[in-house]
Amino acid sequence: MNFWGLNMFHIDGVWAFAGADYVYLALVLLLDLLALYIGRTFTRKI
C-alpha cells in the first residue's frame, strides 16, 4: 500500500489488516488535536 507514502508508517503484525494505515493516520491526527488543545488550555492558565 502506497497512499501518500503511508507505507513508511505501516507496521507489520499489529497493523497487518486492511485499512490499518488509515486508522494509524487518524490516531496521529487525533493526538495532534489533543496536544494542540492541551497546549492552548495550558498557555491560557499561565
Secondary structure, DSSP 8 states (H G I E B T S, - for coil): --STTGGGS--TTTT-STTHHHHHHHHHHHHHHHHHHHHHHHHHH-
